[in-house]
Amino acid sequence: MTKEILKELLKAVAIIVLSSLPYIHDVITIRGGTFPTWVPDLGIQEFLTNSEGYVVGFSSYRVFIYTLLIHVFAHLGYLGWFFEARDKLYRPFLLVPVALSLYQIFVIMFDIRGTELNTPNTKIILTIVISSLLAINFFFNNKKILSDHFLKHKGSLETKKPLQTAEEEHI
C-alpha cells in the first residue's frame, strides 16, 4: 500500500511540475534579461546567442525559454494523454498532435522558424500525411478490433423508445 501511495504522490508531483513549465521563465530570469543571484550561470544563454544578439532567433533568453517551455508543456500533455488512452480507438490519432508538437520544438531549438519548414503549408501537409498514414495503418491492421467494437456498440445510438404518433403526443 505504501508503494501505491508513493506512486500516486509522484504522479501528482509530476503533474504539478509539468503544469509550472510555462512559468519557469519568470523564476529563472528577471525582466530585462538578467538572472537572480541564486541561478547558476552555466553559459547556456551565451551558447545559444548568435552574433546579432538573438537567442536561437528570439529577442531574449527569457522569450526563448517561455516559448520553448510552452511547446514542451503542450507536447507532454498530448504524450500523457496518449499513454493514458490505452484501449481507446482514438489512441493512435493522438500521435498527430504528439508529432506536430515535437516538430515545433525542433523548429524552435534549431532556429529554423524563418525557413520553409515553419510555414503553414508545410505544417498542413505534415498533418495530412501523418493523419493519413495513421488512418491507413489503423483501419487496415485493426479490422478485428474495429468489428468487435462496432458489434459491441451496435445500436447504441438508436433510441429504445417506440415512435409516437402525432395523436399520442397531444394526449
C-alpha positions as CSV (number, residue, x, y, z in Angstrom):
1,M,0.0,0.0,0.0
2,T,2.9,2.4,0.7
3,K,4.3,1.8,-2.8
4,E,0.9,2.7,-4.3
5,I,0.7,5.9,-2.3
6,L,4.2,6.9,-3.3
7,K,3.4,6.1,-6.9
8,E,0.3,8.3,-6.8
9,L,2.2,11.1,-5.0
10,L,4.9,11.0,-7.7
11,K,2.3,11.3,-10.3
12,A,0.8,14.3,-8.6
13,V,4.2,16.0,-8.2
14,A,4.9,15.3,-11.9
15,I,1.6,16.9,-12.9
16,I,2.4,20.0,-10.7
17,V,5.9,20.3,-12.2
18,L,4.6,19.9,-15.8
19,S,1.9,22.5,-15.1
20,S,4.5,25.0,-14.0
21,L,6.6,24.7,-17.2
22,P,5.1,27.9,-18.8
23,Y,6.1,29.9,-15.8
24,I,9.7,28.8,-15.3
25,H,10.9,31.8,-17.3
26,D,9.5,34.0,-14.5
27,V,11.5,32.1,-11.9
28,I,14.9,31.8,-13.6
29,T,15.0,35.2,-15.4
30,I,14.2,38.8,-14.4
31,R,12.6,41.2,-16.9
32,G,15.4,42.9,-18.7
33,G,17.4,39.8,-19.3
34,T,19.2,39.3,-16.0
35,F,19.2,36.3,-13.7
36,P,18.5,36.2,-10.0
37,T,21.7,35.7,-7.9
38,W,20.7,32.1,-6.9
39,V,20.5,30.9,-10.6
40,P,24.0,29.5,-11.6
41,D,25.5,30.8,-14.8
42,L,26.1,27.7,-16.9
43,G,26.8,29.7,-20.1
44,I,23.6,28.4,-21.8
45,Q,22.5,31.9,-22.8
46,E,25.9,32.8,-24.3
47,F,26.0,29.4,-26.1
48,L,22.6,30.0,-27.7
49,T,23.1,33.6,-28.6
50,N,24.3,34.4,-32.1
51,S,26.5,37.3,-33.3
52,E,23.5,39.5,-33.7
53,G,22.4,39.1,-30.1
54,Y,19.5,36.8,-30.7
55,V,19.0,33.7,-28.6
56,V,18.1,31.0,-31.1
57,G,16.3,33.6,-33.1
58,F,14.4,35.1,-30.2
59,S,14.9,38.6,-28.9
60,S,16.0,37.4,-25.4
61,Y,16.7,34.3,-23.4
62,R,13.5,34.9,-21.4
63,V,11.3,34.9,-24.5
64,F,13.1,31.8,-25.8
65,I,12.6,29.9,-22.5
66,Y,9.0,30.9,-22.4
67,T,8.2,29.9,-26.0
68,L,10.1,26.6,-25.7
69,L,8.5,25.6,-22.5
70,I,5.0,26.4,-23.7
71,H,5.6,23.9,-26.6
72,V,7.2,21.3,-24.3
73,F,4.1,21.7,-22.0
74,A,1.7,21.0,-24.8
75,H,3.8,18.1,-26.1
76,L,4.0,16.4,-22.7
77,G,0.2,16.9,-22.3
78,Y,-0.5,15.2,-25.6
79,L,2.1,12.5,-24.8
80,G,0.5,11.9,-21.4
81,W,-3.0,11.6,-23.0
82,F,-1.6,9.2,-25.5
83,F,-0.2,6.9,-22.8
84,E,-3.4,7.1,-20.7
85,A,-5.7,6.3,-23.7
86,R,-4.9,2.6,-23.7
87,D,-7.7,0.5,-25.2
88,K,-9.3,3.6,-26.8
89,L,-10.0,3.6,-30.5
90,Y,-8.7,7.2,-30.9
91,R,-5.3,6.5,-29.3
92,P,-3.3,6.2,-32.5
93,F,-4.6,9.5,-33.7
94,L,-3.2,11.3,-30.6
95,L,0.2,10.7,-32.4
96,V,-0.8,13.6,-34.7
97,P,-0.6,16.3,-32.1
98,V,2.3,14.5,-30.4
99,A,4.3,14.5,-33.7
100,L,3.3,18.1,-34.6
101,S,4.3,19.5,-31.1
102,L,7.6,17.6,-31.3
103,Y,8.2,19.1,-34.7
104,Q,7.5,22.6,-33.4
105,I,10.0,22.0,-30.6
106,F,12.7,21.0,-33.1
107,V,11.8,24.1,-35.2
108,I,12.4,26.3,-32.2
109,M,15.5,24.5,-30.9
110,F,17.3,24.5,-34.3
111,D,16.3,28.1,-35.1
112,I,14.5,27.3,-38.4
113,R,11.5,29.4,-37.7
114,G,12.3,31.6,-40.7
115,T,12.6,28.7,-43.1
116,E,10.1,26.8,-45.3
117,L,9.9,24.2,-42.6
118,N,7.9,26.5,-40.4
119,T,5.3,27.7,-43.0
120,P,1.6,26.9,-42.6
121,N,1.7,25.0,-45.8
122,T,4.4,22.6,-44.6
123,K,2.6,22.1,-41.3
124,I,-0.8,21.4,-43.0
125,I,0.9,18.9,-45.4
126,L,2.7,17.3,-42.5
127,T,-0.7,17.0,-40.6
128,I,-2.4,15.4,-43.6
129,V,0.4,13.0,-44.2
130,I,0.7,11.9,-40.6
131,S,-3.1,11.6,-40.2
132,S,-3.4,9.6,-43.5
133,L,-0.7,7.2,-42.6
134,L,-2.1,6.6,-39.2
135,A,-5.6,6.1,-40.5
136,I,-4.5,3.7,-43.2
137,N,-2.4,1.8,-40.7
138,F,-5.2,1.8,-38.1
139,F,-8.0,0.7,-40.3
140,F,-6.1,-1.9,-42.3
141,N,-4.3,-3.5,-39.3
142,N,-7.1,-3.4,-36.8
143,K,-10.1,-4.9,-38.6
144,K,-10.9,-7.4,-35.8
145,I,-10.7,-4.7,-33.1
146,L,-12.9,-2.4,-35.1
147,S,-15.5,-5.1,-35.9
148,D,-15.6,-6.2,-32.2
149,H,-16.0,-2.6,-31.1
150,F,-18.8,-1.8,-33.5
151,L,-20.6,-5.1,-32.9
152,K,-20.4,-4.4,-29.1
153,H,-21.8,-0.9,-29.6
154,K,-24.3,-1.8,-32.3
155,G,-27.5,0.1,-31.8
156,S,-26.0,2.3,-29.0
157,L,-27.1,5.4,-30.9
158,E,-30.5,4.1,-31.5
159,T,-33.4,5.0,-29.2
160,K,-35.2,2.3,-27.5
161,K,-38.5,4.3,-27.2
162,P,-41.2,3.3,-29.6
163,L,-42.1,6.1,-32.1
164,Q,-45.2,8.1,-31.1
165,T,-47.8,9.1,-33.5
166,A,-49.0,12.7,-33.7
167,E,-52.2,11.8,-31.9
168,E,-50.4,10.2,-29.0
169,E,-48.2,13.3,-28.5
170,H,-51.2,15.5,-27.8
171,I,-52.6,13.2,-25.1
